[in-house]
Amino acid sequence: MASNTGFTLWLTGMSGTGKSTTAAYIAARLRQVGRNVEILDEGELGEALWAGLGDGKEDRTTVVKRLGFVASLLTRNGVAALVPCVSPYKPGREENRRTIGRYMEVYVDCPTEKLIERDSTGRYKKALNGEIPNFIGITEPYEPPNSPEVTIHSDVESVEDGAAKIFQSLLDLGYMTTEELKIITGKKMKANPLPAKGEKAEKAEKGGAKARRAEESKPAAKAPKADKGAKARPATRAARVAKPAAKKASKRKAR
């Protein structure tokens, strides 16, 4: 029986970070080596998969679940499913990871201020003016992944640079071969197998125990004064702007 060549490449990030552009670039090169590819773009499938849903948290969770279901079907049938989707909440993304199995997460990151500055659709401006309620990153939080396989900083990295990271990770995970990537990149790439998550946790625990023993062996030192100006980094991303005073109900729009 032939081995499964399918996988899901889930691209998450705020609106306008370049998820769809990256997915299209990757798809073209996968087809170059004969891979079956489907792009499940959140912004293009709304009418077919979630017509009538809004932009609330529960509705967004439903969107991610439905996209994950379709991606799972494609993956187990040998298709590379590329899913550019804001998917702002961690639980939904992690559930898809568990369900799909052959799954790779790409976090396409960009500072909110830069997204507002380069927005050509005017949606960020409308959100700031209160015309679009429940807008991720402005009036609703985005929860970044804790440990994505790849992080792309689209404000400083080109599409090609981001794609190179993705291809390397696909090779490391065993989802692509060195022969395929030589055709795509023109270079002979070497796989660096990634440790399983359990192995990562075990190594981290061993390292932490070693550090604690070393710390305990040191003589006691005076505790430094607390930095009154220090603040904990927020777990979610949002623009540093005041929330609009009023929100209007609106139907789901393309992201």
Secondary structure, DSSP 8 states (H G I E B T S, - for coil): ------EEEEEE-STTSSHHHHHHHHHHHHHHTT--EEE--TTTSHHHH-TT--SSHHHHHHHHHHHHHHHHHHHHTT-EEEEE-----HHHHHHHHHHHSSEEEEEEE--HHHHHHH-SSSHHHHHHTTSSSS-BTTTB-B---SS-SEEEETTTS-HHHHHHHHHHHHHHTTSS-HHHHHHHHSS---------HHHHHHHHHHHHHHHHHHHHHS---------TT-----SSB--SS---S----------
